[in-house]
Amino acid sequence: METEAAENCVFCPSGKINPSTTGSSSASICSDCQAGEDASNGSTECANCVAGKYGPAAGLGCFDCGRGKFISTEGATSETQCSLCPIGKSSPATGLPSSCESCQSGRYAPAEGYAQCAICDPGTVCEEEATEMQSCGAGYFSGAGAGTFKEKSLVRGRLQSFGSAISVASEKFEKVQPIIKIVFAYFQVVNGLGFLFGIKFPPIYSRVTSFIGGIVSLDFISFLPLGCMAPADFYSSLLAYTALPLVLSACLIGYYVSLSKKTDEKSVSTRNKIFETFLTITFVLLPSVSIKVFSTFACHDFDDGSRYLIVDYSIDCNASTHSLYWLYSGLMVLLYPIGIPFMYWYLLWKRRHLLSCDHRMKEMEMSEDRALESALKEREANEEKHKTLKALSFLYGSYEPKYWWFEVFETLRKLVLTGFLVFVAPGTAAQVLFSLVMCIGAMRVYSVNKPFVDDFSDKFSEVAQWQLFFTLLAALAMKVNLDNENLQDKRYFDILLTLLQFVPALVLTIMNLLEAREATSQEIVGHKDNDIGGEGKEYEGLELGEVEIPVTTASTRRTFTNVVSTREVTL
């Protein structure tokens, strides 16, 4: 009977509570909350109206501030406390709890209280957070909603410079590839944290990471005058970020296929470089493109049933246009965050026997160092025998043969810490905690396996993982307002967080200096015919007192040999 009675009970109306009386049979027992307060269903205590709402009188509950307005304080008692959005900003939804959204590039708000930023007229341009339209000058053009205007020759010159930079970088990339990939991966993840967590990082840190993040992401899209060709909103950038890499990849693959019938050494080498370039593009662009694609599915639901895109509040998620882009983004998910890791796995798995070289079996038969050196030599022999295998060196070249698959894991790690986070309790501390757990798990995988051929790269990657952990920890502190101190303390926090981003560079310098010092010390004390370590090699015909310091291919473990006579010395 008690359960049945409970099911027939009803809550007090909104804005009213029944704090203690039981067995009530009338709503008259419910007492009013004060102005600026409300009570949820079944509450026994009143609570202040949350930010974005106000309570005009006792017992009425809370109401949303209208469109074009916002209020960041709690417990507001009048609509007059709702502030108008400043010029250059707008609020398309009601009940906005914080400052209004800046007008996107290609839109403007010339007065306060705009519910939605207006689209710029043809022949004009509007930068981000614009308050007025600017006319295009002589030699320039723009369509409706233009965010920038640029001379066509300037765009061409930038693209040519971009191509030249890539060409020069590719020549030197192989030697320092592991370190560069670790640095790129770190900033690819960090650069999107502010957007993913809904956090406004300190100013110095934001400028530094945005600058470096733009470089490591090769954000060539920002060089293109998209606003002069189409309305500059989220949809246009989505199309650019997803379609242009596909066009570039199609050109590369087409050129690759055109050379497939030629078997001469030069053609094979060219094909390998083309495919390596294609893989490099997928590596660099995947995190940023994935965030852009996944953002299409992230909408903010409001109490009145309206839904707006979180990254662009001018876009109505209930509109039919958004449904079309929702389908388009679903296709891009199959091509990018799902398709690229699957492609990596398939290409490597198909050639796993040529890449693994029975490395684990060799470790059971000989020492770890000898097994690694033997497996690396066998892999090099396979590259000579199967010329096209070298085309995949971007995926496996940095790792020990037994970890031929590790680039797939690294790609999935970046996806989990970038685009996938859009779906994990967006904007909450739980989202940051989830990323911390994923970071710790990945750190454990790296520390246990030590997958890189180069021992230094193993150490450097571990430092980068710790650096990411502390950056995420700082994000969590900001999310729960642990940094809510005075201005001076916030400046210190900003400086420390910025300096943290340069820890790997400092570690790299210190470790190189220590290795150089160790090598010099070994050379000085190596005056006797003894085994100092490493695998060693055979040397003949060397004069008395000569010192050879070869670097073995197996993980930069250095072997120092002092030759005291012209006889053959084997370590």
C-alpha positions as CSV (number, residue, x, y, z in Angstrom):
1,M,0.0,0.0,0.0
2,E,2.9,2.3,0.8
3,T,4.4,1.8,-2.7
4,E,1.0,2.4,-4.4
5,A,0.5,5.6,-2.4
6,A,3.9,6.8,-3.4
7,E,3.1,6.2,-7.1
8,N,-0.1,8.4,-6.8
9,C,1.7,11.3,-5.2
10,V,2.5,14.4,-7.3
11,F,5.3,16.9,-7.0
12,C,4.7,20.4,-5.8
13,P,4.5,22.9,-8.7
14,S,7.6,24.5,-10.1
15,G,8.9,27.2,-7.7
16,K,7.3,25.5,-4.6
17,I,8.4,23.0,-2.0
18,N,7.0,20.8,0.7
19,P,9.9,20.8,3.1
20,S,8.7,18.4,5.9
21,T,4.9,17.7,5.9
22,T,3.9,14.2,5.1
23,G,0.5,12.8,4.2
24,S,-0.5,16.1,2.4
25,S,-3.6,15.9,0.2
26,S,-3.5,19.4,-1.4
27,A,-1.0,21.6,-3.2
28,S,-1.8,24.3,-0.7
29,I,0.7,22.8,1.7
30,C,3.5,23.7,-0.8
31,S,5.3,26.9,0.1
32,D,6.8,29.4,-2.4
33,C,10.5,29.7,-3.1
34,Q,11.8,33.2,-2.9
35,A,12.4,35.4,-5.9
36,G,15.5,34.2,-7.7
37,E,15.0,30.6,-6.5
38,D,13.5,27.4,-7.9
39,A,12.9,23.8,-6.8
40,S,13.2,20.7,-9.0
41,N,10.6,17.9,-8.8
42,G,10.5,16.4,-5.3
43,S,13.0,18.9,-3.8
44,T,12.6,19.8,-0.1
45,E,14.8,22.9,-0.4
46,C,14.9,25.8,-2.8
47,A,18.0,26.6,-4.8
48,N,19.2,29.7,-6.6
49,C,18.3,30.1,-10.3
50,V,21.3,28.8,-12.3
51,A,23.3,31.1,-14.5
52,G,21.3,32.0,-17.6
53,K,18.0,32.1,-15.7
54,Y,16.1,34.5,-13.4
55,G,13.2,34.3,-10.9
56,P,11.0,37.4,-11.1
57,A,8.8,36.6,-8.1
58,A,8.2,34.2,-5.3
59,G,6.8,30.8,-6.3
60,L,7.1,31.4,-10.1
61,G,10.4,29.4,-10.6
62,C,13.1,30.5,-13.0
63,F,12.9,31.7,-16.6
64,D,15.5,31.7,-19.4
65,C,17.1,35.0,-20.4
66,G,15.9,35.7,-24.0
67,R,17.9,35.3,-27.2
68,G,20.6,37.9,-27.6
69,K,21.1,38.0,-23.8
70,F,23.1,36.2,-21.2
71,I,23.6,36.2,-17.4
72,S,26.6,34.5,-15.7
73,T,25.5,35.0,-12.1
74,E,23.2,32.7,-10.0
75,G,20.1,33.8,-8.1
76,A,19.0,36.6,-10.5
77,T,15.6,38.1,-9.6
78,S,14.8,40.3,-12.7
79,E,15.0,40.1,-16.4
80,T,16.9,43.4,-16.3
81,Q,19.8,41.5,-14.9
82,C,20.1,39.7,-18.3
83,S,22.9,41.5,-20.2
84,L,22.7,42.2,-23.9
85,C,25.3,40.5,-26.0
86,P,28.0,43.0,-26.9
87,I,28.6,44.1,-30.5
88,G,30.4,41.4,-32.5
89,K,28.7,38.6,-30.5
90,S,25.3,36.9,-30.5
91,S,23.2,34.4,-28.5
92,P,20.9,32.3,-30.8
93,A,19.6,30.3,-27.9
94,T,17.8,31.2,-24.7
95,G,19.2,30.7,-21.2
96,L,22.9,31.3,-22.1
97,P,24.9,30.9,-18.8
98,S,28.1,32.7,-20.0
99,S,29.2,35.3,-22.4
100,C,27.8,35.3,-25.9
101,E,29.4,33.6,-28.8
102,S,31.7,35.6,-31.1
103,C,30.4,36.1,-34.6
104,Q,32.1,33.6,-37.0
105,S,34.2,34.8,-39.9
106,G,31.8,36.1,-42.6
107,R,29.2,37.4,-40.1
108,Y,28.9,40.5,-38.0
109,A,26.8,42.1,-35.2
110,P,26.7,45.9,-35.4
111,A,24.7,46.4,-32.2
112,E,24.1,44.9,-28.8
113,G,21.5,42.2,-28.2
114,Y,21.9,40.3,-31.5
115,A,20.3,36.8,-31.4
116,Q,22.1,35.7,-34.5
117,C,25.0,37.4,-36.4
118,A,24.1,38.8,-39.8
119,I,25.7,37.5,-43.0
120,C,28.1,39.9,-44.8
121,D,27.0,41.3,-48.1
122,P,28.7,40.3,-51.4
123,G,31.7,42.5,-52.1
124,T,32.4,42.9,-48.4
125,V,34.4,41.0,-45.8
126,C,33.9,40.3,-42.0
127,E,36.6,39.0,-39.8
128,E,35.9,37.0,-36.7
129,E,33.9,39.0,-34.1
130,A,33.2,41.7,-36.7
131,T,31.1,44.7,-35.8
132,E,30.7,46.0,-39.3
133,M,31.3,45.0,-43.0
134,Q,34.4,46.1,-44.8
135,S,34.4,46.7,-48.6
136,C,36.8,44.6,-50.7
137,G,39.6,46.8,-52.2
138,A,40.8,46.9,-55.8
139,G,42.2,43.5,-56.9
140,Y,40.1,41.6,-54.4
141,F,36.7,39.8,-54.5
142,S,34.3,38.1,-52.1
143,G,30.9,36.4,-52.1
144,A,28.3,36.6,-49.5
145,G,29.5,35.8,-46.0
146,A,33.2,36.4,-46.8
147,G,35.5,36.2,-43.8
148,T,38.7,37.1,-45.7
149,F,39.7,38.6,-49.0
150,K,43.0,37.7,-50.6
151,E,44.8,38.2,-53.9
152,K,44.9,35.1,-55.9
153,S,48.6,35.4,-56.6
154,L,49.2,35.6,-52.8
155,V,47.4,32.3,-52.3
156,R,49.4,30.7,-55.0
157,G,52.6,31.9,-53.5
158,R,51.7,30.5,-50.1
159,L,50.8,27.1,-51.6
160,Q,54.1,27.1,-53.5
161,S,56.0,27.9,-50.3
162,F,54.1,25.2,-48.5
163,G,55.1,22.6,-51.2
164,S,58.7,23.7,-51.1
165,A,58.8,23.4,-47.3
166,I,57.4,19.9,-47.5
167,S,60.0,18.9,-50.1
168,V,62.9,20.1,-48.0
169,A,61.6,18.6,-44.8
170,S,61.0,15.2,-46.4
171,E,64.7,14.9,-47.2
172,K,65.8,15.2,-43.6
173,F,62.8,13.6,-42.0
174,E,64.0,10.0,-41.9
175,K,66.9,10.7,-39.6
176,V,64.8,12.4,-36.9
177,Q,61.5,10.8,-37.8
178,P,60.7,9.2,-34.4
179,I,61.3,12.5,-32.4
180,I,59.4,14.6,-34.9
181,K,56.4,12.2,-34.8
182,I,56.4,12.2,-31.0
183,V,56.4,16.0,-30.9
184,F,53.7,16.2,-33.6
185,A,51.5,13.7,-31.8
186,Y,51.7,15.6,-28.6
187,F,50.7,19.0,-30.0
188,Q,48.1,17.4,-32.2
189,V,46.4,16.3,-29.0
190,V,47.0,19.4,-26.9
191,N,46.0,21.9,-29.6
192,G,42.4,20.7,-29.4
193,L,41.9,20.4,-25.7
194,G,40.5,23.9,-25.2
195,F,37.7,23.2,-27.7
196,L,37.0,19.6,-26.5
197,F,36.9,20.5,-22.8
198,G,35.1,23.8,-23.2
199,I,38.0,25.5,-21.3
200,K,39.5,28.9,-22.0
201,F,43.2,28.2,-21.3
202,P,45.5,31.1,-20.0
203,P,46.5,33.6,-22.7
204,I,50.2,32.9,-23.1
205,Y,49.7,29.1,-23.1
206,S,46.8,29.5,-25.7
207,R,49.0,31.6,-28.1
208,V,51.9,29.2,-27.9
209,T,50.0,26.0,-28.4
210,S,47.8,27.5,-31.1
211,F,50.9,28.6,-33.0
212,I,52.7,25.3,-32.7
213,G,49.5,23.3,-33.2
214,G,48.9,25.1,-36.5
215,I,52.4,24.1,-37.7
216,V,52.2,20.5,-36.7
217,S,48.8,20.1,-38.2
218,L,49.9,21.7,-41.5
219,D,46.7,23.8,-41.3
220,F,46.8,24.9,-45.0
221,I,43.1,25.3,-45.0
222,S,43.5,28.6,-43.1
223,F,45.6,29.9,-46.0
224,L,42.8,29.5,-48.4
225,P,40.3,32.4,-49.0
226,L,37.2,30.2,-48.2
227,G,35.2,33.3,-47.2
228,C,35.7,34.8,-50.6
229,M,34.2,31.8,-52.3
230,A,31.3,30.7,-50.1
231,P,29.6,31.7,-46.8
232,A,32.1,31.2,-44.0
233,D,30.4,29.0,-41.5
234,F,31.1,25.6,-39.9
235,Y,29.8,23.8,-43.0
236,S,32.2,25.4,-45.4
237,S,35.2,24.6,-43.2
238,L,33.9,21.1,-42.8
239,L,33.8,20.6,-46.5
240,A,37.3,22.1,-46.9
241,Y,38.9,20.1,-44.2
242,T,37.5,16.8,-45.5
243,A,37.3,17.3,-49.2
244,L,40.6,18.9,-50.0
245,P,42.8,16.1,-48.4
246,L,40.7,13.6,-50.5
247,V,41.5,15.6,-53.7
248,L,45.2,15.8,-52.8
249,S,45.3,12.1,-51.9
250,A,43.5,11.1,-55.2
251,C,46.2,13.0,-57.2
252,L,49.0,11.2,-55.3
253,I,47.4,7.8,-55.7
254,G,46.7,8.5,-59.4
255,Y,50.3,9.4,-60.0
256,Y,51.3,6.3,-58.0
257,V,49.1,4.0,-60.1
258,S,50.5,5.6,-63.3
259,L,54.0,4.4,-62.4
260,S,52.9,0.9,-61.2
261,K,53.8,-0.7,-64.6
262,K,57.3,0.6,-64.5
263,T,59.8,-1.7,-62.7
264,D,63.0,0.3,-63.0
265,E,64.7,1.3,-59.8
266,K,64.0,5.0,-60.3
267,S,60.2,4.5,-60.8
268,V,60.0,2.1,-57.8
269,S,61.8,4.7,-55.6
270,T,59.5,7.4,-56.9
271,R,56.4,5.3,-56.1
272,N,57.7,4.6,-52.6
273,K,58.2,8.4,-52.0
274,I,54.7,9.2,-53.3
275,F,53.1,6.6,-51.0
276,E,55.2,7.8,-48.0
277,T,54.0,11.3,-48.7
278,F,50.4,10.0,-48.7
279,L,50.9,8.3,-45.4
280,T,52.5,11.4,-43.9
281,I,49.5,13.5,-45.0
282,T,47.1,11.0,-43.3
283,F,49.3,11.1,-40.1
284,V,49.3,14.9,-39.9
285,L,45.7,15.7,-40.8
286,L,43.8,12.8,-39.1
287,P,43.4,14.3,-35.6
288,S,42.3,17.8,-36.7
289,V,40.0,16.4,-39.4
290,S,38.5,13.9,-37.0
291,I,37.7,16.7,-34.5
292,K,36.0,18.7,-37.3
293,V,34.0,15.7,-38.4
294,F,32.9,14.6,-34.9
295,S,31.9,18.2,-34.1
296,T,29.0,17.8,-36.5
297,F,27.3,15.5,-34.1
298,A,27.8,17.6,-31.0
299,C,24.7,19.7,-30.4
300,H,23.5,21.6,-27.3
301,D,20.0,20.8,-26.3
302,F,18.0,23.7,-24.7
303,D,14.9,23.6,-22.5
304,D,12.7,24.9,-25.2
305,G,13.5,22.0,-27.5
306,S,15.9,23.9,-29.7
307,R,19.3,22.3,-30.6
308,Y,22.3,24.3,-31.8
309,L,25.7,23.2,-32.9
310,I,28.2,23.7,-30.1
311,V,31.0,24.9,-32.4
312,D,28.7,27.3,-34.2
313,Y,25.6,28.5,-32.4
314,S,24.2,30.0,-35.6
315,I,23.5,26.4,-36.9
316,D,20.2,24.8,-36.0
317,C,20.7,21.1,-35.4
318,N,17.0,20.5,-36.1
319,A,17.2,22.0,-39.6
320,S,17.1,19.8,-42.7
321,T,20.4,21.2,-43.9
322,H,22.1,19.9,-40.8
323,S,20.6,16.5,-41.4
324,L,22.4,16.4,-44.8
325,Y,25.7,17.4,-43.3
326,W,25.1,14.8,-40.5
327,L,25.0,12.1,-43.2
328,Y,28.0,13.6,-44.9
329,S,30.0,13.6,-41.7
330,G,29.0,10.0,-41.1
331,L,30.6,9.1,-44.4
332,M,33.7,11.1,-43.4
333,V,33.9,9.1,-40.2
334,L,34.1,5.9,-42.2
335,L,36.9,7.5,-44.4
336,Y,39.0,9.2,-41.7
337,P,38.8,8.0,-38.0
338,I,37.8,4.5,-39.0
339,G,39.3,4.1,-42.5
340,I,42.8,5.4,-41.9
341,P,43.6,3.2,-38.9
342,F,42.1,0.2,-40.7
343,M,44.2,1.0,-43.8
344,Y,47.4,1.2,-41.6
345,W,46.5,-2.2,-40.0
346,Y,45.8,-3.9,-43.3
347,L,48.9,-2.7,-45.0
348,L,51.1,-3.8,-42.1
349,W,49.3,-7.0,-41.3
350,K,49.6,-8.1,-45.0
351,R,53.4,-7.8,-44.7
352,R,53.8,-8.8,-41.1
353,H,56.1,-11.7,-41.8
354,L,58.5,-9.4,-43.7
355,L,58.4,-6.9,-40.9
356,S,58.5,-9.0,-37.7
357,C,61.4,-11.1,-38.9
358,D,60.8,-13.7,-36.1
359,H,62.1,-11.1,-33.6
360,R,60.4,-12.7,-30.6
361,M,61.7,-16.1,-31.6
362,K,65.2,-14.7,-31.9
363,E,64.9,-13.3,-28.4
364,M,64.4,-16.8,-27.1
365,E,67.5,-18.0,-28.8
366,M,70.0,-15.2,-28.1
367,S,70.4,-12.0,-26.1
368,E,68.0,-9.1,-26.5
369,D,70.5,-6.9,-28.2
370,R,71.7,-9.6,-30.6
371,A,68.1,-10.5,-31.4
372,L,67.2,-6.9,-32.2
373,E,70.3,-6.5,-34.4
374,S,69.6,-9.7,-36.3
375,A,65.9,-8.8,-36.8
376,L,66.8,-5.3,-38.1
377,K,69.4,-6.7,-40.5
378,E,66.8,-9.2,-41.8
379,R,64.2,-6.4,-42.2
380,E,66.7,-4.4,-44.2
381,A,67.4,-7.4,-46.4
382,N,63.6,-7.8,-46.9
383,E,63.5,-4.1,-48.0
384,E,66.2,-4.7,-50.6
385,K,64.4,-7.9,-51.9
386,H,60.9,-6.4,-51.8
387,K,61.4,-2.9,-53.0
388,T,57.8,-1.7,-52.4
389,L,58.1,-2.6,-48.7
390,K,60.0,0.6,-48.2
391,A,56.9,2.6,-49.1
392,L,55.5,1.7,-45.6
393,S,58.6,2.6,-43.7
394,F,56.8,5.7,-42.3
395,L,54.6,3.3,-40.4
396,Y,57.1,0.7,-39.1
397,G,60.6,2.3,-39.5
398,S,60.8,3.8,-36.0
399,Y,59.7,0.6,-34.2
400,E,61.4,-2.6,-33.4
401,P,60.4,-5.5,-35.8
402,K,58.3,-7.2,-33.2
403,Y,56.2,-4.0,-32.8
404,W,55.4,-3.6,-36.5
405,W,51.8,-2.9,-35.5
406,F,52.5,-0.1,-33.0
407,E,51.7,2.9,-35.3
408,V,48.1,1.6,-35.4
409,F,48.0,1.8,-31.6
410,E,49.5,5.3,-31.6
411,T,46.9,6.4,-34.2
412,L,44.0,5.0,-32.0
413,R,45.5,6.7,-29.0
414,K,45.4,10.1,-30.7
415,L,41.8,9.6,-31.9
416,V,40.6,8.7,-28.4
417,L,42.2,11.8,-27.0
418,T,40.9,14.1,-29.8
419,G,37.8,13.4,-31.8
420,F,36.3,10.7,-29.7
421,L,36.2,13.0,-26.6
422,V,33.4,14.9,-28.3
423,F,31.0,12.1,-27.2
424,V,32.3,11.6,-23.7
425,A,30.3,13.8,-21.2
426,P,31.2,17.0,-23.2
427,G,32.1,20.0,-21.2
428,T,32.3,18.2,-17.8
429,A,35.1,17.2,-15.4
430,A,34.2,13.6,-16.2
431,Q,35.4,14.2,-19.7
432,V,38.8,15.4,-18.5
433,L,39.0,12.5,-16.0
434,F,38.4,10.0,-18.9
435,S,41.2,11.6,-20.9
436,L,43.5,11.3,-17.9
437,V,42.7,7.6,-17.5
438,M,43.3,7.0,-21.3
439,C,46.6,8.9,-21.0
440,I,47.8,6.8,-18.0
441,G,46.8,3.6,-19.9
442,A,48.8,4.6,-23.0
443,M,51.7,5.7,-20.8
444,R,51.8,2.2,-19.3
445,V,51.8,0.6,-22.8
446,Y,54.8,2.7,-23.8
447,S,56.8,2.1,-20.7
448,V,56.3,-1.7,-20.7
449,N,56.9,-2.3,-24.4
450,K,59.5,0.3,-25.2
451,P,58.6,-0.1,-28.9
452,F,61.2,2.2,-30.5
453,V,64.4,1.0,-32.1
454,D,66.2,3.9,-30.6
455,D,66.4,3.8,-26.8
456,F,66.5,7.6,-26.7
457,S,63.1,7.7,-28.5
458,D,61.7,5.4,-25.9
459,K,62.8,7.8,-23.2
460,F,61.6,10.9,-25.1
461,S,58.2,9.4,-25.7
462,E,57.8,8.6,-22.0
463,V,58.6,12.3,-21.2
464,A,56.0,13.4,-23.7
465,Q,53.4,11.1,-22.1
466,W,54.1,12.6,-18.7
467,Q,54.0,16.1,-20.2
468,L,50.5,15.3,-21.6
469,F,49.4,13.9,-18.2
470,F,50.4,17.1,-16.4
471,T,48.7,19.3,-19.1
472,L,45.5,17.3,-18.7
473,L,45.8,17.6,-14.9
474,A,46.0,21.4,-15.3
475,A,42.9,21.2,-17.5
476,L,41.1,19.3,-14.7
477,A,42.2,22.0,-12.2
478,M,40.7,24.7,-14.4
479,K,37.5,22.7,-15.0
480,V,36.8,22.4,-11.2
481,N,38.0,26.0,-10.6
482,L,41.1,25.0,-8.6
483,D,42.9,27.9,-10.4
484,N,40.3,30.4,-9.1
485,E,43.0,32.5,-7.3
486,N,44.1,36.1,-7.6
487,L,45.5,37.5,-10.8
488,Q,49.1,37.1,-9.8
489,D,48.6,33.4,-9.1
490,K,46.9,32.9,-12.5
491,R,49.8,34.5,-14.2
492,Y,52.2,32.1,-12.5
493,F,49.9,29.2,-13.5
494,D,50.0,30.4,-17.1
495,I,53.8,30.7,-17.2
496,L,54.3,27.3,-15.6
497,L,51.8,25.6,-18.0
498,T,53.5,27.3,-21.0
499,L,57.0,26.2,-19.8
500,L,55.7,22.7,-19.4
501,Q,55.2,22.5,-23.2
502,F,59.0,22.9,-23.7
503,V,60.1,20.1,-21.4
504,P,60.8,17.6,-24.2
505,A,63.1,20.1,-25.9
506,L,65.0,20.6,-22.7
507,V,65.2,16.8,-22.0
508,L,66.4,16.3,-25.6
509,T,69.2,18.8,-25.1
510,I,70.3,17.4,-21.7
511,M,70.2,13.8,-22.9
512,N,72.3,14.6,-26.0
513,L,74.9,16.5,-23.8
514,L,75.0,13.5,-21.4
515,E,75.5,11.0,-24.2
516,A,78.3,13.2,-25.7
517,R,80.0,13.4,-22.4
518,E,79.7,9.7,-21.8
519,A,81.2,9.0,-25.3
520,T,84.1,11.4,-24.6
521,S,84.8,9.7,-21.2
522,Q,84.7,6.2,-22.8
523,E,87.1,7.4,-25.4
524,I,89.6,8.7,-22.9
525,V,89.5,5.7,-20.6
526,G,89.5,3.1,-23.4
527,H,93.3,2.5,-23.4
528,K,93.0,-1.2,-22.7
529,D,91.9,-4.1,-24.8
530,N,88.6,-4.8,-23.0
531,D,85.0,-5.3,-23.6
532,I,83.1,-2.1,-22.6
533,G,79.7,-3.4,-23.9
534,G,77.6,-3.6,-27.0
535,E,77.7,-6.0,-30.0
536,G,81.0,-4.8,-31.5
537,K,82.5,-5.3,-34.9
538,E,85.7,-6.5,-36.5
539,Y,88.5,-4.1,-37.5
540,E,91.7,-4.8,-39.4
541,G,94.7,-2.7,-40.4
542,L,94.2,0.1,-37.9
543,E,97.2,2.0,-36.6
544,L,98.4,1.9,-33.0
545,G,96.3,4.2,-30.8
546,E,93.4,4.6,-33.1
547,V,90.0,4.7,-31.5
548,E,86.8,3.6,-33.3
549,I,83.4,4.6,-31.9
550,P,80.8,3.0,-34.2
551,V,77.1,3.4,-33.5
552,T,75.3,0.1,-33.9
553,T,72.0,0.1,-35.8
554,A,70.4,-1.6,-32.8
555,S,68.9,1.2,-30.7
556,T,71.9,3.6,-30.6
557,R,73.7,1.4,-28.1
558,R,77.2,2.7,-28.7
559,T,80.2,0.3,-28.9
560,F,83.6,1.7,-28.1
561,T,86.6,-0.2,-29.4
562,N,90.2,0.7,-28.6
563,V,92.6,-0.9,-31.1
564,V,96.2,-1.2,-29.7
565,S,97.7,-3.0,-32.6
566,T,97.2,-3.9,-36.3
567,R,95.8,-7.3,-35.4
568,E,92.1,-8.0,-35.8
569,V,90.1,-7.3,-32.7
570,T,86.6,-8.8,-32.2
571,L,84.3,-7.8,-29.3
